[in-house]
Amino acid sequence: MLMGGVLMLLSADGLLMVLRRLSLMIALVAPGLCAGWLAQCRGADQPQSPESSAGDWPTERITLRDGSTYNGLIESEDEHWLHLIQVFRPRGRPMYVVIRPLERSKVLEVSRLAEPQRMQLRQRIEQVVNRARIEAARAENIPLSLDQREGMFFRRYRGKWFLLESTLDDQTTRRIIVRLEQVFTAFRQMLPPRTDAQRTLRIVVLGSTGEYQQYLRRLGIDIPHPACYLPEDNLVVAGSEFARFSAEMAKVQRHHAELDSELKQLERQLSGRLAEIARQMKADGVPSEKISRSLWAERRRFDELIGGKRNELRVAARENERLFQQVAGRMLTRLYHEAFHAYLESYVFPRQEYDVPVWLNEGLAQIVECGLLDGDVLRIDVPHAQALRELRADLESREPLDIGALLRASNEQFISPDSKSRYYAHAWGIAYYLTFEQGLLTSPGLTDYVRKQSPQSAQQRFEKLVGCSQEEFQRRWRQYILELK
């Protein structure tokens, strides 16, 4: 290293120390400039994250315009988003998967694997994919258009997997779309798509029960349930109570937007303020050391202001989310459930070729309807608390429901008030066990099980699917459910 005309030989640690000191000086005048540069200088000196990704696997890479890179498998893509599956192997904990949406407009470059390597990576990922954590996209980046018909205004979103129309306001509509995109990603992890939809899968969300009933009447349908799937039209319709809470929600949303605007303004002012102080002090002949101290003090002042505003924003975001969940929680649960039936029909097992038993269809729909939302991450492997309680009580009763009766059950038995709760609980329990414990939903055996015109009985087909007798399966499954946390 050349300093003052003298060549100095430094060790790697010494060079790193100099670079760090230099980066601090740069950061004071131009914050953010040195972060990426210093990270490159650190190299092997940088400690590994405890949740390091599966780096020895062949992966695809997405590079964003800000220099960020993400490695994994591109799960799906459309004109707006790329969904990337990343595998993490934290020390001392089980491997898990994160499915991350990346905006196509922010993507600089995509490096893809050859098909044989993609197949290899997908096979590895399939071993852990049902434990996926599915990240949410940013709601403000969801594209909407406006459509008017039949005296109503609809906000419209067209994605790869569904078309959504909503009579709700922009922000609420976008938040619902974000959640739906998350659960559709969960659908694809449980049961990968096998075919393209013959007709567009449409989802209509209405702002009040009155609008919902009016919409159904126009279709000539009288259904007492607050959400439904109409397979003949490939249409999911859901009502909500957002209209009753619109004023309160608008107030909370405005407060959140104001705080967000104030935070961005502070962040924009920071670099300009530091640069102005540095120029003025230099022009006044202030020594460099004093300039550095002044810049450091000013930066700390701004950091405190920014930190305080971020805390306010977090509190506002929690209140926003609390109110949204209060109003939307039950509607979203119903919407997820009906949307799964639509996904199964559209992309996996269309009824022209397959006959999915009622217990399997309803059991899988319950798995996704109770997915745990933790911040902006959805987990689909969380047991359905109410179904688990009811199922355990039934299994420990004198006359538990026989699996054979469940396998032969009709739609009427799942609708009847006398048997509905019992059948739904058992359907969830078996579907959950097959999905997360046995991994049978991605096996070729499932296709044979739901294929039409099979000469075998319901029991014979099921025993072929699970690879043991119905009695042996029931024994293993019962023990699993009673021990499930």
C-alpha positions in Angstrom: 0.0 0.0 0.0 1.4 3.4 -1.0 1.1 6.1 1.7 3.0 9.5 1.6 5.4 8.0 -1.0 6.3 5.1 1.2 5.3 1.5 0.2 3.7 -0.2 3.2 3.2 -4.0 3.4 0.1 -4.9 5.4 -1.3 -8.2 6.5 -4.8 -9.1 5.5 -6.1 -8.1 8.9 -4.2 -4.8 8.8 -5.5 -4.0 5.3 -9.0 -4.8 6.5 -8.6 -2.4 9.4 -7.5 0.4 7.2 -10.4 -0.3 4.8 -12.9 -0.2 7.7 -11.5 3.2 9.0 -11.6 4.6 5.4 -15.1 3.3 4.9 -16.2 5.1 8.1 -14.9 8.4 6.8 -16.7 7.8 3.5 -19.9 6.9 5.3 -20.0 10.1 7.2 -20.0 12.2 4.0 -21.9 9.8 1.7 -23.8 7.3 3.8 -24.5 3.9 2.1 -21.7 4.4 -0.4 -19.3 2.1 1.3 -21.5 -0.8 2.4 -21.3 -3.0 -0.7 -17.7 -2.1 -1.4 -16.5 -3.0 2.1 -18.5 -6.3 2.1 -16.5 -7.3 -1.1 -13.2 -6.5 0.7 -14.2 -8.7 3.7 -14.5 -11.9 1.8 -13.9 -14.9 4.0 -13.5 -12.7 7.1 -17.2 -12.1 7.1 -18.9 -14.6 9.5 -21.5 -16.9 8.0 -25.2 -16.4 8.8 -26.6 -19.0 11.1 -29.3 -19.5 8.4 -27.0 -19.9 5.5 -28.6 -21.1 2.2 -27.9 -24.5 0.6 -24.8 -23.1 -1.1 -23.5 -26.4 -2.4 -26.6 -27.1 -4.5 -26.8 -25.9 -8.1 -29.1 -22.8 -8.1 -30.6 -20.2 -10.3 -29.7 -16.6 -9.5 -31.7 -13.4 -9.7 -29.8 -10.1 -9.5 -31.7 -6.9 -8.7 -30.9 -3.4 -10.0 -29.7 -2.4 -6.5 -27.1 -5.1 -6.6 -28.9 -7.6 -4.3 -28.7 -11.3 -5.4 -30.9 -14.2 -4.6 -30.1 -17.9 -5.2 -32.7 -20.7 -5.4 -35.2 -22.1 -7.8 -37.6 -20.0 -9.8 -41.0 -21.5 -8.9 -43.2 -19.4 -11.1 -43.3 -16.1 -12.9 -45.6 -13.7 -14.8 -45.3 -10.2 -16.2 -45.1 -8.7 -12.7 -43.4 -11.2 -10.4 -40.8 -13.9 -10.1 -41.3 -16.3 -7.2 -38.0 -17.8 -6.0 -37.7 -20.8 -3.6 -34.7 -20.5 -1.3 -33.6 -23.3 1.0 -32.0 -22.6 4.3 -30.1 -24.9 6.6 -29.7 -23.2 10.0 -27.3 -24.8 12.5 -28.9 -27.2 14.9 -32.4 -26.8 13.3 -34.3 -28.5 10.5 -33.9 -27.3 6.9 -36.7 -25.0 5.7 -37.8 -23.2 2.6 -38.6 -19.5 2.0 -40.6 -18.6 -1.1 -39.9 -15.0 -2.0 -41.7 -12.8 -4.6 -39.4 -10.4 -6.5 -40.7 -7.6 -8.6 -39.8 -8.1 -12.3 -39.4 -4.3 -12.7 -36.5 -4.4 -10.2 -34.7 -7.4 -11.8 -31.5 -6.7 -13.6 -30.5 -10.2 -14.6 -31.7 -13.8 -14.3 -29.4 -16.8 -14.5 -31.3 -20.0 -15.1 -30.2 -23.7 -14.8 -30.3 -26.2 -17.6 -33.4 -28.5 -17.3 -31.5 -31.5 -15.8 -30.1 -29.3 -13.1 -33.5 -27.7 -12.5 -35.0 -31.2 -12.0 -32.3 -32.2 -9.6 -32.8 -29.0 -7.5 -36.6 -29.4 -7.5 -36.3 -33.0 -6.3 -34.1 -31.8 -3.4 -36.4 -29.0 -2.6 -39.5 -31.2 -2.6 -38.2 -33.0 0.5 -38.7 -29.8 2.6 -41.1 -27.7 0.6 -44.2 -28.4 2.7 -42.5 -26.6 5.6 -42.4 -23.5 3.4 -42.5 -20.0 4.7 -44.1 -17.9 2.0 -43.2 -14.2 2.0 -45.6 -11.5 1.0 -45.2 -9.1 -1.9 -45.4 -5.4 -1.2 -49.1 -4.4 -1.4 -48.3 -1.0 -2.9 -46.7 -2.6 -5.9 -49.8 -4.6 -6.9 -51.1 -3.3 -10.3 -54.9 -2.5 -10.4 -57.2 -1.3 -13.1 -60.7 0.0 -12.7 -63.8 -1.4 -14.4 -67.5 -0.3 -14.2 -70.4 -2.6 -15.0 -73.9 -3.2 -13.8 -73.7 0.0 -11.8 -70.7 -1.1 -9.7 -67.0 -0.2 -9.8 -64.6 -3.1 -9.6 -60.8 -2.9 -9.0 -59.3 -5.6 -11.2 -56.1 -7.6 -10.9 -54.8 -10.2 -13.3 -52.1 -12.5 -12.2 -50.8 -15.8 -13.5 -53.2 -17.9 -11.4 -56.3 -15.9 -11.0 -58.2 -12.8 -12.0 -59.6 -10.8 -9.0 -62.3 -8.2 -9.0 -63.2 -6.2 -5.9 -65.6 -3.5 -4.9 -63.3 -2.5 -2.0 -60.9 0.4 -1.9 -57.4 0.2 -3.5 -55.3 -0.5 -0.4 -57.7 -3.2 1.0 -58.0 -4.8 -2.4 -54.2 -5.0 -2.7 -53.8 -6.5 0.7 -56.3 -9.2 -0.1 -54.4 -9.9 -3.4 -51.2 -10.2 -1.5 -52.7 -12.8 0.8 -54.3 -14.7 -2.1 -51.0 -14.8 -3.9 -49.4 -16.3 -0.8 -52.0 -19.0 -0.4 -51.9 -19.9 -4.1 -48.2 -20.3 -3.7 -49.0 -22.7 -0.8 -51.4 -24.6 -3.0 -48.7 -25.1 -5.5 -46.3 -26.5 -2.9 -48.9 -29.0 -1.6 -50.1 -30.0 -5.1 -48.0 -28.8 -8.0 -50.1 -27.7 -11.1 -50.5 -30.4 -13.7 -52.5 -28.6 -16.4 -53.5 -25.1 -17.6 -56.9 -23.8 -16.6 -59.4 -24.3 -19.4 -61.2 -21.1 -18.3 -59.9 -18.1 -16.3 -60.2 -18.7 -12.6 -62.1 -15.6 -11.3 -62.4 -14.4 -7.8 -64.9 -11.7 -6.8 -64.7 -10.0 -3.4 -67.6 -7.7 -2.4 -67.6 -5.1 0.3 -70.8 -6.0 2.1 -73.3 -8.9 2.6 -75.9 -7.0 0.7 -73.6 -6.6 -2.4 -72.8 -10.4 -2.1 -76.4 -11.4 -2.1 -77.2 -9.0 -4.9 -74.4 -10.4 -7.0 -75.5 -14.0 -6.5 -79.1 -13.1 -7.4 -77.9 -11.7 -10.7 -76.3 -15.2 -11.3 -79.6 -16.8 -10.4 -78.1 -18.5 -7.3 -79.4 -18.6 -3.7 -76.7 -19.8 -1.3 -76.8 -19.0 2.5 -73.0 -19.3 2.9 -70.9 -16.1 2.9 -68.5 -17.5 0.2 -68.9 -20.1 -2.5 -67.2 -21.7 -5.5 -69.2 -22.1 -8.7 -67.4 -24.8 -10.7 -69.6 -24.3 -13.8 -68.3 -20.7 -14.1 -64.9 -21.3 -12.4 -65.9 -18.5 -10.1 -65.2 -17.8 -6.4 -67.4 -15.2 -4.8 -67.0 -13.9 -1.2 -68.8 -11.2 0.8 -67.2 -9.1 3.5 -68.1 -6.5 6.2 -65.5 -3.9 5.0 -68.3 -1.4 4.2 -69.2 -1.1 7.9 -65.6 -0.4 8.9 -64.6 1.8 5.9 -64.3 5.1 7.8 -62.2 3.6 10.7 -59.9 1.7 8.3 -59.4 4.8 6.1 -58.4 6.8 9.2 -55.8 4.2 10.2 -54.5 3.9 6.7 -54.1 7.7 6.3 -52.1 7.8 9.6 -49.8 5.0 8.3 -49.3 6.8 5.0 -48.4 10.1 6.7 -45.8 8.4 8.9 -44.3 6.6 5.9 -44.1 9.9 4.0 -42.3 11.6 6.9 -39.8 8.7 7.3 -38.9 8.9 3.6 -38.5 12.6 3.8 -36.1 12.3 6.7 -34.1 9.6 4.9 -33.8 11.8 1.8 -32.7 14.8 3.8 -29.9 13.0 5.6 -27.2 12.7 2.8 -27.9 16.3 1.6 -27.6 17.7 5.1 -24.3 15.9 5.8 -22.9 17.0 2.4 -23.9 20.6 3.1 -22.3 20.7 6.5 -19.1 19.1 5.1 -18.9 21.7 2.3 -19.5 24.7 4.6 -17.0 23.6 7.3 -14.4 22.9 4.7 -14.9 26.3 3.1 -14.4 27.8 6.6 -11.1 26.0 7.0 -12.2 23.7 9.7 -9.8 20.8 10.3 -10.8 17.4 8.9 -10.9 15.8 12.3 -13.4 18.4 13.6 -15.5 18.0 10.4 -15.6 14.2 11.0 -16.8 14.7 14.6 -19.5 17.2 13.5 -20.7 14.9 10.7 -20.8 12.0 13.1 -22.9 14.1 15.6 -25.3 15.2 12.9 -25.7 11.7 11.6 -26.5 10.4 15.1 -29.1 13.1 15.5 -30.8 12.1 12.2 -30.5 8.4 13.1 -32.4 9.1 16.4 -35.1 11.0 14.4 -35.3 8.2 11.8 -35.4 5.5 14.5 -38.2 7.2 16.3 -40.2 7.6 13.1 -39.6 3.9 12.3 -41.0 2.9 15.7 -44.1 5.0 15.1 -44.5 3.4 11.7 -44.2 -0.1 13.3 -46.9 0.8 15.8 -49.2 2.1 13.1 -48.5 -0.9 10.9 -49.5 -3.2 13.8 -52.7 -1.2 14.4 -53.4 -1.3 10.6 -52.9 -5.1 10.6 -55.0 -5.6 13.8 -58.0 -3.8 12.3 -57.6 -5.5 8.9 -57.5 -8.9 10.6 -60.5 -8.0 12.7 -62.6 -7.1 9.7 -61.1 -9.5 7.1 -60.1 -12.5 9.2 -63.2 -14.7 8.8 -63.7 -13.6 5.2 -60.2 -14.5 4.2 -60.5 -17.9 5.8 -63.6 -18.7 3.7 -61.9 -17.2 0.7 -58.8 -19.4 1.0 -61.0 -22.5 1.4 -63.1 -21.8 -1.7 -60.1 -20.7 -3.7 -58.4 -24.1 -3.0 -61.4 -25.9 -4.5 -61.1 -23.7 -7.5 -57.3 -24.3 -7.8 -57.7 -28.0 -7.6 -60.3 -28.0 -10.3 -58.5 -25.5 -12.6 -54.8 -26.6 -12.3 -54.6 -30.1 -10.8 -57.5 -32.5 -11.2 -60.2 -31.2 -13.5 -63.4 -33.1 -13.1 -63.5 -34.2 -16.8 -60.7 -36.6 -16.0 -60.7 -37.0 -12.2 -63.0 -37.6 -9.3 -61.4 -36.2 -6.1 -63.2 -37.7 -3.0 -65.0 -35.1 -0.9 -62.9 -35.9 2.2 -59.6 -35.1 0.4 -60.9 -32.0 -1.2 -62.3 -30.6 2.0 -59.3 -31.8 4.1 -56.8 -30.0 2.0 -58.8 -26.9 1.8 -58.8 -26.8 5.7 -55.0 -27.0 5.8 -54.6 -23.8 3.8 -57.4 -21.9 5.4 -55.7 -22.0 8.8 -52.2 -21.1 7.6 -50.4 -19.1 10.3 -49.6 -15.5 9.2 -46.5 -14.3 11.1 -45.8 -10.7 10.0 -45.5 -11.0 6.2 -44.7 -14.7 6.2 -47.3 -17.5 5.8 -46.7 -20.9 7.2 -48.9 -23.8 6.0 -47.7 -26.6 8.2 -49.5 -25.3 11.4 -52.2 -27.7 12.7 -55.8 -26.5 12.6 -56.4 -26.0 16.3 -60.1 -26.4 16.3 -60.2 -29.4 14.0 -57.4 -31.1 16.1 -59.4 -30.6 19.3 -62.6 -32.0 17.8 -60.7 -34.9 16.1 -59.0 -35.9 19.3 -62.3 -35.9 21.2 -63.9 -38.1 18.6 -60.9 -40.5 18.5 -61.1 -41.0 22.2 -64.8 -41.4 22.3 -66.6 -44.8 22.5 -67.6 -44.7 18.9 -65.1 -42.8 16.8 -65.9 -42.2 13.1 -64.7 -45.1 11.0 -62.3 -44.2 8.2 -64.2 -46.3 5.8 -67.3 -44.1 6.4 -65.2 -41.0 5.7 -63.8 -42.4 2.5 -67.3 -43.1 1.2 -68.8 -39.8 2.5 -70.9 -37.6 0.2 -71.3 -33.9 0.0 -74.5 -34.1 2.0 -72.7 -35.6 5.0 -70.2 -32.7 4.9 -73.2 -30.2 4.8 -75.5 -31.9 7.4 -75.5 -30.1 10.8 -75.6 -33.5 12.5 -72.3 -34.8 10.9 -70.6 -31.7 9.4 -68.2 -30.9 12.2 -67.1 -34.6 12.7 -66.5 -35.3 9.0 -64.6 -32.0 8.5 -62.3 -32.8 11.5 -61.5 -36.3 10.3 -60.9 -35.1 6.7 -58.5 -32.4 7.9 -56.6 -34.9 10.1 -56.0 -37.5 7.3 -55.1 -34.8 4.7 -52.7 -33.2 7.2 -51.0 -36.6 8.0 -50.7 -37.5 4.3 -49.3 -34.1 3.4 -46.8 -33.4 6.2 -45.9 -36.8 7.6 -46.2 -39.1 4.6 -45.5 -36.8 1.7 -48.0 -38.7 -0.5 -49.6 -35.7 -2.2 -46.8 -35.4 -4.8 -46.5 -39.1 -5.4 -47.7 -40.8 -8.6 -50.1 -42.9 -6.4 -52.3 -39.9 -5.8 -53.1 -39.6 -9.5 -54.2 -43.2 -9.6 -56.3 -42.7 -6.4 -58.4 -39.8 -7.9 -58.6 -41.2 -11.5 -62.1 -41.7 -12.8 -63.7 -45.1 -13.5 -61.5 -47.1 -11.2 -63.0 -50.7 -10.7 -61.7 -50.8 -7.1 -63.7 -49.9 -4.0 -63.0 -46.8 -2.0 -61.2 -48.9 0.6 -59.0 -50.7 -2.0 -58.0 -47.5 -3.6 -57.1 -45.9 -0.3 -55.0 -48.9 0.8 -53.1 -48.8 -2.5 -52.4 -45.0 -1.9 -51.1 -45.4 1.7 -49.4 -48.8 1.2 -51.0 -50.7 4.0 -54.3 -52.0 5.2 -57.0 -49.6 6.3 -56.8 -51.0 9.9 -53.0 -50.5 10.0 -53.3 -47.0 8.7 -55.9 -46.1 11.2 -53.7 -47.3 14.0 -50.7 -45.3 12.9 -52.7 -42.3 12.1 -54.6 -42.3 15.4 -51.3 -42.4 17.4 -49.9 -39.5 15.3 -52.9 -37.3 15.9 -53.1 -38.0 19.6 -49.4 -37.0 19.9 -49.5 -34.0 17.5 -48.6 -30.7 19.1 
